[in-house]
Amino acid sequence: MYIKTIRKYCQTEKTTHTYFRLSESCRDEHGFVRQRMVLGLGRLPELPNFDQKVLFLERLNELIKGKPTLFSCKEEKVEQLAQHYYGELKHKKKIDRASDVSDDIDTVKLNTLKNRNIREVGAESLCYQALRQLGIDHYLKTIGWDDEQVNLAATHIISRTVYPVSELKTVSWIKENSAVCELTGYDIEKVTKDKLYEISKKLYQEKPGLEKHLSRCTNELFNLQDKIILYDLTNTYFEGRMKNSKMAKFGRSKEKRSDAKLIVLAVIINSEGFLKYSDIFEGNTSDCSTLKTMITALNRRIGYISVKPIIVMDAGIATEENIQFLKDEKYDYLCVSRSSLKDYKADTDSRPVQIFDKKNQPIELLNVRVENDTDNYLWVKSEAKALKEKSMNDQFSKRFEEGLRVIQKGIASKGGTKKTDKVWERIGRLKEIYSSTHQYYEITVSDNGKGTATSLGFEKKAGITMDEKAGIYFLRTSLNGKEEKTLWMIYNLIREIEYIPGTQNRPGSASGLSQNR
């Protein structure tokens, strides 16, 4: 079918009017091609443009041929006219439909489709489902938040999870890339960095209640009992000067940013990785000084009543002061010994117990005792750790000897350091750098009796070497040390939790709490 144009001159108005007819070509009884009118369309004032008439004809042909389509025409006027005249053709029985396709199915010409305002929704949708399952929106409403505040908070939480950047970049991401506002129902035009800052502050004010709510929800969802609880410390730095901040201080940065102010973040999570409690300390706070504060807060927040937890900690936390605090508070504990034991004994009938880690590398365990010490100790030897330490010891020894040769060269060369006290001063500085290496060397300095060094000699001491201690360390505990495997499993679980993706834990900077049930 096609649209045929008819022009008629009106004598009374002295003007020519254009009319349109829906026509088709056919053959008459003699086989000649003729044109016949199917339906009068009138003057079609609704479609002033030629392109609109083309779209109208294409859409009408689609309806007549019964081709299925997923979308109607984008121009509402064209779609309405096509549907109207399609109804007229059916009513006057002037068309013979080629298929029985339902009238509510349309066809789409793929080459006419154009995409606009494309947005991502995959990760946002998963986060939104998790947020709803945890009941965060419901909790915020129960404490008096209105729908707009709840929706903005959900938008910000999901955005920080999927695309963790500054508030300014978050606004651009929401408005240009993400469909998060379509999920949460918050008006995308209202999103500004200032509103994100304000909702962040409001959420932080509800941190204690939120943490308690999330702790309970995750336990109920996954049937958890919090038998193992990990206490971890890390720090983060600020790019700005933070002049007015009471918390940001210069300290030891784990990301090697000594030029920037820090804050220390302490978190308590269970063995499945769910957060139980968190706190922020000043940036110059040492790891070991936070244990007492966090354990006290943990008991107050979670509410251990009849059974106290077992405190499991790495060497960075296990100072004598902290251990004495745990003893005074009647806590059991398990930690890495900060010093390498020398005078220890094993029972005469005891033999090392061998186990294998997840990489199938052998580890030997043996219960040992130290005279005049009430604690039990677990001797641990790891072949993988031994290989690593041997490699490091070889490197340190090489560098230490190179340093001694430099001093030798200074004594022998013109203009070099020759005064005996200055030579020993240089040796002392070298020993300070390689504190774990110099004890295995015998160093001698000869002089002429007038305070001038004439030569320097060194050699490794006979007897014990660095490699003999490689791979060996000790676990210290107040628990019964006879079950070596049990003690190792408790401590090793803490080590595994340290490396859960996303927790950003680091060896030597974490301690943990394990409930004794």
Secondary structure as UniProt FT lines:
FT   STRAND          2..10
FT   TURN            11..14
FT   STRAND          15..27
FT   TURN            29..30
FT   STRAND          33..42
FT   TURN            45..46
FT   HELIX           50..65
FT   HELIX           76..91
FT   TURN            92..93
FT   TURN            103..104
FT   HELIX           110..112
FT   HELIX           122..133
FT   TURN            134..135
FT   HELIX           136..142
FT   TURN            143..144
FT   HELIX           147..162
FT   HELIX           167..176
FT   HELIX           180..184
FT   HELIX           188..190
FT   HELIX           193..205
FT   HELIX           207..222
FT   STRAND          228..237
FT   TURN            243..244
FT   TURN            254..255
FT   TURN            258..259
FT   STRAND          262..270
FT   TURN            271..272
FT   STRAND          275..282
FT   TURN            283..284
FT   HELIX           287..290
FT   HELIX           291..302
FT   STRAND          309..313
FT   TURN            315..317
FT   HELIX           320..328
FT   TURN            329..330
FT   STRAND          333..336
FT   STRAND          345..346
FT   TURN            348..349
FT   STRAND          353..356
FT   TURN            358..359
FT   STRAND          362..369
FT   TURN            371..372
FT   STRAND          376..382
FT   HELIX           383..412
FT   TURN            414..415
FT   HELIX           420..433
FT   TURN            434..437
FT   HELIX           438..440
FT   STRAND          441..447
FT   STRAND          452..460
FT   HELIX           466..469
FT   TURN            470..471
FT   STRAND          472..477
FT   TURN            481..482
FT   HELIX           484..498
FT   TURN            501..502
FT   TURN            507..508
FT   STRAND          510..515
//
